Amino acid sequence: MTGTTVDLGWTNGNGSKRIVLVRQTSAVNSTPVDETDYTAGATFGSGTQLGTGNYVVYSGSGSSVTITGLITGQTYHFAVFEYNGADATSNFLTSSFGTANALLPVTFVDFTATPKESQVELNWITASETNNRFFTVERSTDGYEFTPIATVMSKAPNGNSNVTLTYQTFDTPSEGTLYYRIKQTDFDGVFAYSKTIAVVNKPAAISAFIISPSPTNGFFTVYEKQKSNESLEIAIYNLTGQCVYQNKIAGTFAGSYSVDASKHLAAGTYICHLQNSVTSESYRKWYSKFTAPLFSATCLILRK
């Protein structure tokens, strides 16, 4: 099962062909009639309807079919009938036939993978969950062989929800093209997969600056890895985007600059922007959280 799709397989008997019926919610309650031509449609509801709600999704000599157009959270019942002949000469075995059922447990609204420096941020949203226990995020480098990288428990109470739920986890993979999918597992051990998505993970940019010490009490030093002899602008913002500290060092920048921002900042988290005129490149770098006694801050370095 993958999203709104079911891959159905069976072991063939001694008939030359098979016809597959699918019914939502209740067991298949109709059987094919000899010497009748039926049109099959792999999208549920598009094939010939027998009785009430019994749709033909397959007719042929194979042993599997991929059924689409299903609704997550609904139970579907399947019946496979052997037959010989074709159209006006068809002869169906209806005294015994194979049956099965499947519940589509989770509706995935969205699943994304976004490179974030040396990590990949994975986010997904569900619109409904039924009997869902947990998600397993899997990664592949070729799109075929997958390895589990994280397990995220369902937020749905007792595994059941009809409201939107959001999930997030991070991966620290190697560089190159990567493939991700989510394996969803029920409380009874039944599992299904999300769609597979691809992302290109590039090496993280190397920051031109270092802020030290880490952690700090509001007094810190900015070091430039390669002295540029250019002016340096420092600006510190709170998480609402308001600039709470700003300073510009004109003329020669000797490679380090001591900052006393303790009088300007209350306790909280901040973003520190550093900029000079040497290059137009822009770096984002997470350094540390500034700690007691005065404030804590996360430094995000931008250079251009």
VOMAR-866703 format. One record per atom (N, C-alpha, C): residue in one letter; x, y, z. Coordinates in pm, whole numbers, plus 50000, padded with zeros to 5 digits. Last residue first. Example, Ala and Ser with C-alpha at 12.3 -4.5 7.8 and 13.67 -1.06 7.14 Angstrom:
% VOMAR-866703
S512854977550708 S513674989450714 S512905000350787 A513194943150780 A512304955050780 A513204967050780 
% end
This chain:
% VOMAR-866703
K528415390950269 K528305393650127 K529325404250085 R527325368250510 R528425376350456 R528165378950310 L525875359950812 L525635363050672 L526745371950622 I525425336851065 I526375345951003 I526045347650856 L523625335351347 L523515331451207 L524335341351128 C523685325051672 C524335333851575 C524215327951436 T521375326851924 T521875318351818 T522455327351711 A521725335552267 A521505339252128 A522045328652035 S520685346752587 S521165335952503 S520855339652360 F521845368652850 F520975364952739 F521525352652671 L523135370253112 L522315381053058 L521385376652945 P524855350953229 P523715355953305 P522775365153231 A523485323953015 A523435332653134 A524805339153159 T524505321552666 T523845317352789 T523995327652899 F523985317852323 F524555326152428 F523785323252557 K524445289752133 K523475297352209 K524175304852320 S526185289551815 S525935285151952 S524795293152014 Y526145289151515 Y527295287251602 Y526905281951739 W525255283851184 W524785283351323 W525975280551412 K525535303350903 K526245294150991 K525675295051131 R525485312350572 R524655310350691 R525335299950778 Y526925336050358 Y527045323750436 Y526045323650549 S527265348450036 S526485349150159 S526555335750230 E529425368049827 E528925355349878 E528205357250011 S530645390449743 S529195390649735 S528585377449783 T533375403949935 T532775394049846 T531265395349848 V534125426350084 V535115418750008 V534465409949902 S532725441850258 S532565444650115 S533515436550028 N530935424150522 N531955433350473 N531855434250322 Q528865415550796 Q528985418750655 Q530195427550629 L526825396051006 L528145401950983 L528315404050834 H524185393151231 H524565394751091 H525915401851084 C522735371851461 C523825381451441 C524235381451294 I519745368051632 I520475364951509 I521485376051485 Y518805354751958 Y519065365351863 Y519785360151739 T516735348052237 T517505342652125 T517605353252017 G517025360252580 G516325355752461 G517255350352356 A517195387652802 A517315373152783 A516505368852662 A518015418052624 A517385410652732 A517585395852706 L520685438752524 L519885426752501 L519295421252630 H522425459052569 H521395461452469 H520395449952459 K524465452552732 K523585463252777 K522385465352684 S525935433052595 S525175429052714 S524185439752759 A527605435252386 A526195437352357 A525315434852478 D530605442052301 D529905441952429 D528455445552400 V533045426452103 V531695432152109 V531155430952251 S536125429651939 S535435426252063 S534105433652071 Y537375416051646 Y536705427551704 Y535915423051826 S539995408251416 S539135404951530 S538525417651585 G541225417651188 G541045403251200 G540205399151317 A541345444851161 A542585437851193 A542425422851210 F540155464250918 F539675453951011 F540845444551038 T540425498250853 T541055485250856 T540455476250961 G537285515750817 G538715514350794 G539185499950804 A534795511851079 A535325517750956 A536815515250943 I532525491251193 I533945493951216 I534535498851085 K529355496551318 K530155495751197 K531575499851228 N526605481151485 N527885488051493 N528625486151360 Q523655475351671 Q524295477251542 Q525585485051559 Y520905458751815 Y522305463151831 Y522915464351694 V518385452451741 V518555457051879 V519995461451907 C516045451851488 C517475453551514 C517655459651653 Q513495427751467 Q513875441151512 Q515375441651542 G512585402451408 G513215410051301 G513645423951339 T511785386651609 T510705393651538 T511245402151424 L514065377551728 L513375368351638 L512145374451572 N516425405351705 N515635395451779 N514815387351680 Y519695410351567 Y518245411251556 Y517585401351652 I522615429051530 I521975418251604 I520465420651604 A525265435951312 A523885439051351 A523285426751418 I528235450051201 I527645440251292 I526235444851326 E530465454150935 E529195458150994 E528635446651078 L533775463950872 L532875453150913 L531625459150976 S536055473350610 S535175476450722 S534215464950749 E539025454050539 E537805460850500 E536965463850624 N541125436650562 N541395451050572 N540195459350524 S540765409550575 S540425416150448 S540795430950445 K542015379550691 K541965393950712 K541785401150579 Q540115352150715 Q541125358050627 Q540995373150638 K538375348950932 K539355338450902 K540465343450809 E537745372051179 E537665369751036 E538765359850999 Y535985369751482 Y537245367351413 Y536965365451263 V534525387051740 V534325382651603 V535695381451537 T533875379552077 T534825384451977 T534495378551842 F531645391052339 F532185381052248 F533105387752147 F529525393052609 F530805398152557 F531375387452465 G527425377652678 G527125390352614 G528365397452562 N528395354352778 N527465361752863 N527135375452806 T528515325052566 T529025337852614 T527975344752699 P529575290552493 P528625301552507 P529295314252563 S531925305152304 S530635298952287 S530475288252394 P533655337052278 P533495322852314 P532075317952290 S533335339351918 S533845332452035 S533835342052155 I532575333751583 I532205341151704 I532615332951825 I534125336851270 I533955328651390 I533575337851505 F533565338650913 F533715344451046 F533565333851155 A533025326350678 A534215334950680 A534505340350818 S531975292150662 S531795305750709 S533115313250709 I531555272650382 I532425275250497 I532295289750537 A528515255950292 A529495266650272 A530295268850399 A528135220550269 A527845233250336 A528945243550308 P527615203149961 P528425205950079 P528105219550137 K524195193949878 K525485199849845 K526285202349972 N521915170849786 N522565176149905 N523965180949868 V518985170649616 V520435171249594 V521055178049715 V516305147449655 V516895160349688 V518395159549661 A513155131149592 A514595132349571 A515055146349607 I510685108849733 I511105121949685 I512635122349676 T508085085249705 T509525087449718 T509875101149659 K505035084049897 K505755085749772 K507255087549803 S504925060850175 S504595073350109 S505225073249970 Y503805027350244 Y504855036950211 Y504265049650149 A502685007450526 A502505013150392 A503575023650371 F502054978350734 F502754990650698 F502454994750555 V500914961851026 V500734964450883 V501384977750848 G501034960651303 G502214956851226 G502094958751076 D498974970651447 D498934956251421 D500084951651331 F499444997651448 F499594990551574 F499594975451553 D501215004451135 D500045003851222 D500384996951354 T503645025750993 T503355012651054 T502185013651150 Q504985039350701 Q504005041250808 Q503585027650861 K507895051350576 K507185038850602 K506275040950722 I508695075450343 I508225073050480 I507485059750485 R511725082950163 R510345078550169 R509985076050315 Y514205098849960 Y513585096550090 Y512145091350071 Y517375100149807 Y515955096949794 Y515405093749933 L519885122649687 L519365113549788 L517865111749768 T522805131549520 T521355129849510 T520885119149607 G525415145949735 G524875139449616 G523365138749617 E527035138050052 E526665146949942 E526075138849827 S525485120750331 S526605124250246 S526105133350133 P523305134550593 P523765124650495 P525045129150424 T521605138150846 T522945143250816 T523615133450721 D518195148150881 D519165137950841 D520495144850813 F515425154751096 F516595158951020 F517505147050991 T511815159151096 T513035152951145 T514175157551055 Q508375165351163 Q509685169951115 Q510795161551176 Y504845169051095 Y505975161651149 Y507275166951089 T501445177851168 T502725180651102 T503855173451174 L498065170551093 L499195168951185 L500495170851107 T494695178951064 T496025180051007 T497095179151114 V492355153951183 V492835167651170 V494255167551114 N491515129551254 N490915135051133 N491295149651114 S493175101051390 S493015115451381 S492355119151249 N494635076151592 N493515080051508 N493325095151510 G496495067351778 G496755064451638 G495675068951542 N495885077052024 N495615062851999 N495745059251851 P496025107951871 P495615100851994 P495195086651962 A498805113551658 A497375111051667 A497025103651795 K501455114951625 K500885124651717 K499385122351738 S503575086451602 S502375093451559 S501905103151668 M507155089651623 M505885084251672 M504725092751622 V509655083251399 V508865093951457 V507505088351496 T512905073051340 T511555068551374 T510835079851446 A515375073651080 A514695079951194 A513325073751214 I516505058250882 I517345068450944 I516695074851066 P516685027450701 P515985035650800 P516945045650865 T517465026750358 T517955024150493 T517175033050591 F516735011450039 F516505021550141 F516985016950277 E517375007749704 E517725002149835 E517635013049941 Y516375026949513 Y515905013049520 Y516155006749657 G517535051449495 G516095050849476 G515505036949484 D520165054149561 D519865050049423 D518375049249393 T520415060849820 T521285068149728 T521005064549582 S517785065950058 S518455057749957 S519345066549872 R516135064350379 R516965071350280 R517615061450184 E513095067050565 E514125058850501 E514825067050392 V511415070450867 V511955077650751 V513115069450695 T508615056250993 T510045053850977 T510515060950851 F506065064551224 F506645066051091 F508125062651096 F503575046251419 F504765054551400 F505155055151253 R500755038951430 R501645038451546 R502855047551531 N497415043851337 N498815046351304 N499675046651430 N494675041051315 N495445030151378 N496945031551353 T494675065251076 T493845054651132 T494735043451184 E494705099751005 E495465087851043 E494505077851109 S494725127450777 S494015117950862 S494915106050890 A496615144150673 A495255149450688 A494405140450775 T500005150650756 T498935140950734 T497585147750756 I503075161750628 I501795165450686 I500795154350656 W506635164350682 W505465158450619 W504205162050698 N510035172250622 N508745176150678 N507635168650607 L513425172450682 L512325164650627 L511035168350699 E516435187450593 E515235188750677 E514065181750609 V519665176550596 V518465176850515 V517275177150609 Q522785194050667 Q521665185250697 Q520595186050589 S524655213250630 S525135199450625 S524025189450650 E522335235150506 E523775233950532 E524195219350521 K519715219050434 K519975229650531 K521425228250576 P517555208150174 P518925209050226 P519075221050319 T514445193150233 T515105205850202 T516525205950258 A511725174550134 A513105173450183 A513855185850138 T508255167850208 T509325175550146 T510655172650211 F504985159950162 F506235153950209 F507365160850135 D501485162950231 D502725168250176 D503905161050239 V499385146550305 V499095158850233 V500345163950163 F498645113150334 F499755122550330 F499345134650246 T496555095350529 T496505104350414 T497655114250425 V496765061650635 V497225075550651 V497075083050519 P495675035050585 P495675041050719 P495985055950727 L493535015450418 L494515025950388 L494575035350507 L493154981150464 L492794994350517 L493895004150482 A492014953650271 A493114962550310 A492544975750358 N491364918550210 N490934932250237 N492134940350282 A490474890649993 A491404897850081 A490794911450110 T489904858749832 T489464871549888 T490544877549977 G489454836449555 G490314842449655 G489784855849701 F486774812349528 F487574823449476 F488374829449590 S484384788949419 S485484792049511 S486354802849447 S482344791549239 S482084783549360 S483174785449464 T482984804049010 T482424812349116 T482144804749245 L484764805748736 L484704797048853 L484244805548971 F483264814148422 F483874818248548 F483704807648656 N483824815248091 N483244805948189 N483964808248322 S483164831647780 S483814831147912 S483054822248008 T482224836147533 T482524822147566 T483144820847705 A481884862947497 A480674854747489 A480924840147523 D484874869147656 D483634875747611 D482454865847613 A486634838347662 A486634852947654 A485294857747603 G488134810847847 G487404816847738 G487504831947740 N487954807948207 N488454803948076 N487604810547969 Y488854822148530 Y487924819148421 Y488694814748296 E488834829448882 E489464823148766 E488404821448656 F488594859049070 F487894847849009 F488684842648890 V489164875349370 V489814871249245 V489124858649194 A488224903649553 A487884889849517 A488474886749380 F488644926049829 F489034921449696 F488584906849677 H487764956149998 H487704941449991 H487904937049846 Y489004982850193 Y488614977650063 Y488724962350064 T488365008750423 T488714994650403 T488164989950270 Q489795041650454 Q488705032650416 Q489235018450399 G492005056950494 G491125055250609 G489935046150581 T492145070650165 T492815067150290 T491815066550405 I490675057149884 I490555067549985 I491205062750114 L492005051149549 L491395047049676 L491405058549775 G493245053549304 G491995060649326 G491275056749453 T494495020949192 T494615034849233 T493245040949260 I496144990449202 I494834996949206 I495005011049262 T497994969549015 T498124981349100 T496834989249091 V498004934049019 V497464946348964 V497724957549065 S498984900448924 S499044912249010 S498404923948939 S499214880148743 S499064876348884 S499164888348977 G497564877048414 G498644879748507 G498344875648650 S495584875548226 S496264862948260 S497374864748363 G492624895248304 G493764891148223 G494404878648276 S491344922748451 S490924910948376 S492054907148283 Y490604944648722 Y491584937048644 Y490894925648574 V488554957048844 V489804964548835 V490864957348752 V485154960848863 V486194952848800 V487444961448784 Y483454967249170 Y484034972149046 Y485134962848995 N480604968649344 N481644958849310 N482214962449173 G478444985749397 G479764989049451 G480854979049425 T476034962849343 T476214976049403 T477614977549459 G476474944749046 G475644946949163 G475824961249211 L479484955348913 L478614943748929 L477794945749056 Q480704978948690 Q480174976648824 Q479224964648822 T483724981448502 T482334976948510 T481924974548654 G485955007948622 G485604995848551 G484124992548564 S486275029448791 S486275032148647 S485905019948564 G486485022949057 G485255029449013 G485175031848864 F489965026649083 F488745021649146 F487535029849103 T491845021148806 T491405031748896 T490055027848952 A491884999748636 A492724998948756 A492445010148855 G489114984948496 G489774997848513 G490564997848643 A487664962748255 A488444964848377 A489054978848377 T484554952348143 T485634961948121 T486344964648253 Y483364920148052 Y483524930448155 Y484724939348120 D481004900747889 D482234908347870 D482284919547974 T479814868347961 T479634882847974 T480984889747962 E479714841147999 E479424846447867 E479124861447870 D478774840848348 D479344834648228 D478864841748102 V479204868048568 V478274859148500 V478914853748373 P480864873648884 P480724875348739 P479834864548678 T479084882049188 T480014873649114 T479814875748964 S478994902149486 S478504898649353 S479544890449282 N480074912449714 N478834904649726 N478194901749591 V482974918649896 V482434917049762 V481204907849769 A482374934150217 A482914923450133 A482244923249996 S482494970450256 S481934957050280 S482534946950183 T484374992450189 T483704990650319 T483254976350346 Q484314988049836 Q484674996249952 Q483764992850069 R485494961649633 R484344968549693 R484804975949819 V486644947449333 V486964954949455 V485694961849502 L487534918549144 L486524927949187 L486954934649318 V489304905448873 V489404910049011 V488314920449037 I489714876048687 I489034888848696 I489014892748843 R492094856948494 R491464860848622 R490744874148606 K492654827948279 K492634842148311 K491984844448448 S492714800548270 S493614807748179 S493694822648211 G492954781948581 G492224788948477 G493184796648389 N494354771148789 N494524764948658 N493634770848550 G495514800348970 G495024786648966 G495214780848827 N498114822149089 N497174817748986 N496784803149005 T498194840949373 T498754828949311 T497724823449213 W498384877049367 W497734864349398 W498474853049329 G498444911849474 G499004900249406 G498314887549450 L498084946549455 L497434933849489 L498044922649407 D498954976049581 D499504965949491 D498964952349535 V497025004949608 V497274991549662 V497864982949551 T497015039749691 T497265028949595 T497505015849668 T497215062849830 T495885058849786 T495955047649683 G500005053350000 G499075064449989 G497675059949953 T500575022049916 T501295034749913 T500295045949894 M500844988150000 M500005000050000 M500885012550000 
% end
